Amino acid sequence: MKLDILVFGAHPDDAELGAGATIAKEIAQGKKVGIIDLTRGELGTRGSAEIRDTEAAKAAAILGVQVRENLRFADGFFVNNREHQLAIIQKIRTYRPDIVLCNAIDDRHIDHAKGSKLVSDSCFLSGLVKIETMQGNEAQQAWRPRAVYHYIQWKNLEPDFVVDVSGHMEKKLEAIKAYSSQFYDPKSDEPDTPISSENFFDSVLYRARDLGRLVGVDSAEGFTVERNVAVDSLSDLL
């Protein structure tokens, strides 16, 4: 199955929080999108890996992604080495995305920046023909995505571009709320975390509305780039 967009997240819920509305919009426009989580989020303060597996599947169904997989890297302890790169390369060559979205280049959680660099490096290496990977009994062909974009997470990084996601924030919030173990629940007796506060959803909406305000739309999601974005004509920027 070839995907148009493949979204990576260090933890289940990263993709939804960082790019959930963009994912929903692209799918609504007919694009094939997949999500690959690097870890099961097993070190998270609230919930468990098993609970988050179920929540991730529910969120995937809400968004309507074509596929969702988990590479089961060690939460908090995965590294950017050959073993982990090859696992990601295998997935990139399986799904052959034109665009890859991945974690923020700098963030509060150390896995986010680590995951960002790991996926970015793997996208480059995936295009080298002398790196061999297999899918079943067949050798895979080299494949390099045309673009790698990084979504924004906890830190308010300055985006290089924003996507108008007006009309798709409701779907994003629905997908986020599928992770009921992680976010605000007045009946929960689990410890508080930075994302379990009652006003966390307000901050998600505020960021989208503020980025939208800056470009004259209702809501937007921001991304950073590794290299300049090229357009054919100035009119493409309107």
Secondary structure, 3 states (H helix, E strand, C coil): CCCCEEEEECCCCHHHHHHHHHHHHHHHCCCCEEEEEEECCCCCCCCCHHHHHHHHHHHHHHHCCCEEEEEEECCCCCCCCHHHHHHHHHHHHHHCCCEEEECCCCCCCHHHHHHHHHHHHHHHHCCCCCCCCEECCEECCCCCCCEEEEECCCCCCCCCEEEECCCCHHHHHHHHHCCCCCCCCCCCCCCCCCCCCCCHHHHHHHHHHHHHHHHCCCCEEEEEECCCCCCCCHHHHC
